[in-house]
């Protein structure tokens, strides 16, 4: 929940469900494919185009390729693709989201299998949301999506002092009993910190003063947050930090 009477300069929207799905797809290194009741794990075997269309590139001779080769007219049975979004840092409960795409696969000229997506779902701690095909096509991946893991691990490994200072922007009550704070997520709108306690955790989202349009702007926005933290007496919350998750 956002703070009442929050300064307008610090307000920003969260990524939509469609944008989050596109971001998960953009940075995913692996997926699980289910066809005709058989599950296959593919690592580094897919690509995404600008319209969000996904093409699989399974190894030659693998079951999906064999099944596609024997299908009439290039059509393949219905397929279910599952992606798991894992936090790059060593937080508790590292699964941030799960994305499921369902549709039909069609052979491409280069022996790939293109998914005609009929349904997309995003599952997070907040619940499960279904996204339509048109909405998914119009959405774009976050500009930090493919860089997020490297940025978060660098922040956690080399700049833990920055993470500590950012906690000044959270409600003081959230820091009572905290045993560790780690960066959990980073997108164009802000950074999310995970506050871990002896039992459970809570996530604190701190919004950037302005949305990031390219990866090079992320450092500048974090410096703005650090400046706000220095000017924040007695750990008062400026800019607004939003609390999600459960303890």
Phi and psi in degrees as a GROMACS rama.xvg file:
@    title "Ramachandran Plot"
@    xaxis  label "Phi"
@    yaxis  label "Psi"
@TYPE xy
-88.4294  158.441  UNK-2
-72.9075  145.13  UNK-3
-68.2916  148.561  UNK-4
54.2635  39.1041  UNK-5
-71.0315  143.793  UNK-6
-58.373  133.242  UNK-7
-59.9432  -31.0936  UNK-8
-63.2265  -21.3966  UNK-9
-102.105  2.27588  UNK-10
-85.8473  140.654  UNK-11
-159.161  156.925  UNK-12
-84.0122  156.247  UNK-13
-80.6624  158.08  UNK-14
-60.4544  143.71  UNK-15
-72.1781  168.2  UNK-16
-60.6716  -39.8007  UNK-17
-64.1938  -40.9091  UNK-18
-65.4457  -39.3705  UNK-19
-63.9659  -41.1911  UNK-20
-62.1684  -46.3399  UNK-21
-60.5089  -36.9883  UNK-22
-68.1316  -41.8894  UNK-23
-61.412  -43.7386  UNK-24
-64.3431  -37.9952  UNK-25
-65.9242  -36.3554  UNK-26
-100.653  -5.99221  UNK-27
-64.7295  136.711  UNK-28
-102.697  -14.1516  UNK-29
-149.387  166.207  UNK-30
-158.03  165.992  UNK-31
-114.555  130.976  UNK-32
-114.259  127.092  UNK-33
-115.346  123.029  UNK-34
-135.723  129.487  UNK-35
50.8552  38.4819  UNK-36
80.5173  -0.135277  UNK-37
-106.32  134.697  UNK-38
-104.289  134.595  UNK-39
-129.805  135.023  UNK-40
-99.6731  126.092  UNK-41
-116.98  128.523  UNK-42
-114.368  124.729  UNK-43
59.779  30.1794  UNK-44
-117.358  32.9883  UNK-45
-150.322  157.594  UNK-46
-133.774  157.2  UNK-47
-125.813  131.526  UNK-48
-92.8768  -178.623  UNK-49
-64.6846  -21.1355  UNK-50
-95.1536  8.67726  UNK-51
80.0487  10.5789  UNK-52
-78.8357  131.181  UNK-53
-103.321  133.201  UNK-54
-122.992  128.636  UNK-55
-89.1332  145.74  UNK-56
-128.982  67.5823  UNK-57
-69.4771  156.388  UNK-58
-60.2494  147.451  UNK-59
-59.1157  135.926  UNK-60
84.2784  -3.57733  UNK-61
-73.018  159.18  UNK-62
-52.8507  -43.2297  UNK-63
-61.3234  -38.7931  UNK-64
-68.0478  -42.4835  UNK-65
-61.6255  -42.9469  UNK-66
-66.3261  -38.9385  UNK-67
-66.0481  -38.5545  UNK-68
-64.8772  -29.3416  UNK-69
-93.1923  -4.36566  UNK-70
-80.4811  136.547  UNK-71
-71.4126  138.277  UNK-72
69.5881  11.551  UNK-73
82.3986  -3.90371  UNK-74
-82.9843  142.762  UNK-75
-121.572  156.782  UNK-76
-58.4063  162.5  UNK-77
-54.4022  145.497  UNK-78
-131.725  151.613  UNK-79
-125.364  123.38  UNK-80
-113.092  133.116  UNK-81
-125.107  132.059  UNK-82
-122.403  139.138  UNK-83
-116.347  122.173  UNK-84
-91.1762  110.38  UNK-85
-104.299  135.114  UNK-86
-62.4949  140.419  UNK-87
-76.1595  -22.1443  UNK-88
-98.7323  164.528  UNK-89
-85.1159  62.2984  UNK-90
-90.1557  165.59  UNK-91
-69.2314  149.252  UNK-92
49.8881  72.4814  UNK-93
-74.6724  -10.3771  UNK-94
-75.5801  113.029  UNK-95
-91.2535  -33.4363  UNK-96
-163.092  158.959  UNK-97
-128.279  135.022  UNK-98
-118.835  133.583  UNK-99
-124.06  128.541  UNK-100
-116.516  133.673  UNK-101
-126.734  146.014  UNK-102
171.198  -153.627  UNK-103
-124.161  143.87  UNK-104
-96.3877  141.903  UNK-105
-129.452  137.917  UNK-106
-67.6429  141.012  UNK-107
-104.697  170.875  UNK-108
-65.1866  -23.4871  UNK-109
-101.711  26.6728  UNK-110
71.006  15.4808  UNK-111
-85.9393  175.983  UNK-112
-126.168  109.826  UNK-113
-92.4625  132.61  UNK-114
-89.7634  124.837  UNK-115
-91.8732  94.5293  UNK-116
-68.4017  128.699  UNK-117
-107.741  -25.2574  UNK-118
-153.478  138.522  UNK-119
-133.356  135.694  UNK-120
-129.601  146.499  UNK-121
-120.425  122.264  UNK-122
-113.88  122.215  UNK-123
-132.353  -177.74  UNK-124
-62.1745  -22.4282  UNK-125
-82.6775  -12.7649  UNK-126
134.718  -169.461  UNK-127
-116.022  132.91  UNK-128
-124.153  136.498  UNK-129
-99.0683  135.508  UNK-130
-119.43  134.202  UNK-131
-74.9824  159.525  UNK-132
-61.9097  -44.2005  UNK-133
-63.1373  -41.2723  UNK-134
-63.2444  -38.0667  UNK-135
-67.4001  -38.9336  UNK-136
-65.7701  -39.5654  UNK-137
-76.5516  -22.0186  UNK-138
-75.6553  160.633  UNK-139
-126.429  150.189  UNK-140
-67.4539  150.746  UNK-141
-61.4444  141.572  UNK-142
-62.6627  -17.77  UNK-143
-97.5229  -1.44853  UNK-144
-52.7787  -52.4906  UNK-145
-80.2267  -10.2289  UNK-146
-102.835  -10.971  UNK-147
-57.3748  -46.7331  UNK-148
-58.7737  -46.281  UNK-149
-64.9661  -39.6557  UNK-150
-65.3282  -43.5574  UNK-151
-67.4942  -43.5655  UNK-152
-66.7828  -36.9329  UNK-153
-64.3823  -42.2831  UNK-154
-62.8861  -43.7093  UNK-155
-71.5636  -38.4298  UNK-156
-85.0718  -34.0143  UNK-157
-113.798  -12.929  UNK-158
-137.257  50.1603  UNK-159
-64.0452  -22.4785  UNK-160
-66.4663  -33.5411  UNK-161
-66.0762  -43.0478  UNK-162
-60.179  -43.2057  UNK-163
-60.7945  -43.815  UNK-164
-67.6416  -33.1709  UNK-165
-65.7418  -25.1074  UNK-166
-65.4868  -17.3351  UNK-167
-64.3261  -17.2069  UNK-168
-88.6697  -1.73926  UNK-169
-94.2233  162.399  UNK-170
-62.4257  133.33  UNK-171
-53.7271  -34.1325  UNK-172
-63.3312  -26.3835  UNK-173
-71.801  -18.9002  UNK-174
-91.4113  -7.29589  UNK-175
-68.8867  121.03  UNK-176
82.1374  5.37421  UNK-177
-67.5647  132.908  UNK-178
-104.285  -20.5433  UNK-179
-164.794  145.18  UNK-180
-126.466  129.449  UNK-181
-131.787  146.429  UNK-182
-69.2404  131.257  UNK-183
-106.468  -41.5668  UNK-184
-151.296  154.618  UNK-185
-146.033  126.124  UNK-186
-141.214  -176.097  UNK-187
-65.304  -19.6651  UNK-188
-92.5273  -21.415  UNK-189
168.711  -170.107  UNK-190
-122.057  144.407  UNK-191
-115.083  128.216  UNK-192
-107.122  141.933  UNK-193
-103.813  118.002  UNK-194
-94.2809  117.469  UNK-195
-104.366  137.24  UNK-196
-117.214  177.444  UNK-197
-56.7006  -35.5602  UNK-198
-130.946  117.683  UNK-199
83.9063  -173.59  UNK-200
-157.623  163.58  UNK-201
-136.211  147.042  UNK-202
-105.316  133.656  UNK-203
-116.192  120.914  UNK-204
-101.103  125.603  UNK-205
-115.674  122.139  UNK-206
-84.9563  143.328  UNK-207
-72.514  154.792  UNK-208
-60.6043  -32.9886  UNK-209
-145.677  147.433  UNK-210
-62.1245  147.126  UNK-211
-86.0993  136.268  UNK-212
-105.655  -17.5537  UNK-213
-151.158  156.789  UNK-214
-55.1218  -34.5013  UNK-215
-64.624  -15.8451  UNK-216
-87.9668  -10.3496  UNK-217
-63.7827  -43.0385  UNK-218
-60.6019  -40.1371  UNK-219
-62.7733  -42.4503  UNK-220
-66.9785  -37.7709  UNK-221
-65.2628  -37.4329  UNK-222
-63.503  -36.0902  UNK-223
-62.5972  -40.7043  UNK-224
-64.9768  -39.8773  UNK-225
-64.7021  -37.1527  UNK-226
-64.4443  -40.4537  UNK-227
-64.5057  -37.3049  UNK-228
-65.6575  -38.864  UNK-229
-65.5639  -31.8969  UNK-230
-89.2765  10.9319  UNK-231
-104.116  94.2136  UNK-232
-71.4914  143.191  UNK-233
56.2122  33.4399  UNK-234
59.1139  31.4584  UNK-235
-69.2246  151.083  UNK-236
-86.8182  106.105  UNK-237
-151.065  119.039  UNK-238
-75.5928  -177.747  UNK-239
-63.6931  137.259  UNK-240
-110.385  135.438  UNK-241
-106.224  138.126  UNK-242
-99.8128  127.994  UNK-243
-133.68  172.618  UNK-244
79.8355  -174.201  UNK-245
-132.95  151.314  UNK-246
